[in-house]
Amino acid sequence: MKKKTLVFGASLKTNRYSNLAVQRLVANKIDTVAFGLKSGIIEGVGVDTELLHYENLHTITLYINPTRQEEYYHYLIALRPDRIIFNPGTENPEFYKLLRANGISYEVACTLVLLSTNQY
């Protein structure tokens, strides 16, 4: 498995992009973990509702709006990912500054597009 990824804001609703992201990550054989408001399973990946300390994360892909992100800043930084992807609607210049200050790179991009164009 490559580029272990946390889908942060995963939804059990199949019409949500975060759900599709979990599906596509699994299809691309990327080790995937997920955090969301409701526990369940997406493509064999359990959706956690507690903030766990995930080990060896390469990427966190965000699916929560900027206002909701603030309460998770310290938690997400403490996970020490190599990068955080800000999907459409999650852009957050305030958080970018904190990530830069902590040596974490970020991308403003769509995880689904990155996967479909082999740029993930």
C-alpha positions as CSV (number, residue, x, y, z in Angstrom):
1,M,0.0,0.0,0.0
2,K,1.2,3.5,-0.8
3,K,0.4,7.0,0.5
4,K,-1.7,6.1,3.5
5,T,-4.6,8.5,3.5
6,L,-7.1,9.8,6.0
7,V,-10.4,10.9,4.5
8,F,-11.4,13.6,7.1
9,G,-15.1,14.3,6.9
10,A,-16.1,10.9,5.3
11,S,-19.8,10.5,4.7
12,L,-21.7,7.2,4.5
13,K,-24.0,8.8,1.9
14,T,-23.0,7.3,-1.4
15,N,-23.8,10.6,-3.3
16,R,-21.1,12.5,-1.3
17,Y,-17.7,13.2,-2.8
18,S,-16.0,12.1,0.4
19,N,-17.6,8.6,0.1
20,L,-16.5,8.4,-3.6
21,A,-13.0,9.4,-2.5
22,V,-12.8,6.5,-0.1
23,Q,-14.1,4.2,-2.8
24,R,-11.5,5.5,-5.4
25,L,-8.6,5.4,-2.9
26,V,-9.4,1.7,-2.1
27,A,-9.7,0.9,-5.8
28,N,-6.3,2.5,-6.3
29,K,-4.9,0.2,-3.5
30,I,-4.1,3.1,-1.3
31,D,-4.2,2.3,2.4
32,T,-7.2,4.3,3.6
33,V,-8.6,5.3,7.0
34,A,-11.6,7.6,7.5
35,F,-13.1,9.9,10.1
36,G,-16.7,11.1,10.0
37,L,-19.7,12.0,12.1
38,K,-21.4,8.6,11.7
39,S,-19.7,5.3,12.0
40,G,-20.1,2.7,9.3
41,I,-18.1,1.0,6.5
42,I,-17.3,2.3,3.0
43,E,-15.7,-0.3,0.7
44,G,-14.3,-2.2,3.7
45,V,-13.0,0.9,5.4
46,G,-14.4,1.7,8.8
47,V,-15.4,5.3,9.4
48,D,-14.2,6.3,12.9
49,T,-16.1,8.8,14.9
50,E,-13.4,9.3,17.5
51,L,-10.2,11.2,16.9
52,L,-7.6,8.5,16.7
53,H,-3.9,8.8,16.4
54,Y,-3.3,7.4,13.0
55,E,0.3,6.3,12.3
56,N,2.3,6.9,9.2
57,L,-0.1,9.1,7.3
58,H,1.1,10.5,4.0
59,T,-2.1,12.5,3.2
60,I,-5.1,13.9,4.8
61,T,-7.8,14.8,2.4
62,L,-10.4,17.3,3.8
63,Y,-14.1,17.2,3.3
64,I,-15.2,19.7,6.0
65,N,-15.8,23.4,5.5
66,P,-13.4,26.0,6.8
67,T,-15.5,27.0,9.8
68,R,-15.6,23.5,11.0
69,Q,-11.9,22.9,10.4
70,E,-10.8,25.3,13.1
71,E,-11.6,22.9,16.0
72,Y,-9.4,20.2,14.4
73,Y,-6.3,22.3,13.5
74,H,-4.1,21.0,16.3
75,Y,-5.3,17.4,15.9
76,L,-4.6,17.4,12.2
77,I,-1.2,19.0,12.6
78,A,-0.3,16.5,15.4
79,L,-0.9,13.6,13.0
80,R,2.2,14.9,11.0
81,P,1.0,14.1,7.5
82,D,3.2,14.8,4.6
83,R,0.4,16.8,3.0
84,I,-3.2,17.9,3.4
85,I,-5.5,18.2,0.4
86,F,-8.1,21.0,0.5
87,N,-10.9,19.7,-1.8
88,P,-13.3,22.2,-3.4
89,G,-15.2,24.1,-0.7
90,T,-12.6,23.4,2.0
91,E,-10.1,26.2,1.0
92,N,-8.7,27.9,4.2
93,P,-5.9,30.4,4.0
94,E,-5.7,30.6,7.8
95,F,-5.0,26.9,8.0
96,Y,-2.5,27.1,5.2
97,K,-0.4,29.5,7.4
98,L,-0.4,27.0,10.3
99,L,0.5,24.1,8.1
100,R,3.4,26.1,6.6
101,A,4.6,27.0,10.1
102,N,4.6,23.3,11.0
103,G,6.4,22.1,7.9
104,I,3.3,20.4,6.4
105,S,2.7,20.8,2.7
106,Y,-0.8,21.3,1.3
107,E,-2.6,21.3,-2.0
108,V,-5.8,23.0,-3.1
109,A,-7.0,20.3,-5.4
110,C,-9.7,17.6,-5.9
111,T,-8.7,14.2,-4.7
112,L,-10.9,12.5,-7.2
113,V,-9.3,14.5,-10.1
114,L,-5.8,13.7,-8.8
115,L,-6.6,10.0,-8.6
116,S,-8.2,9.9,-12.1
117,T,-5.2,11.7,-13.7
118,N,-2.6,9.6,-11.9
119,Q,-1.3,12.7,-10.0
120,Y,-2.1,11.5,-6.6
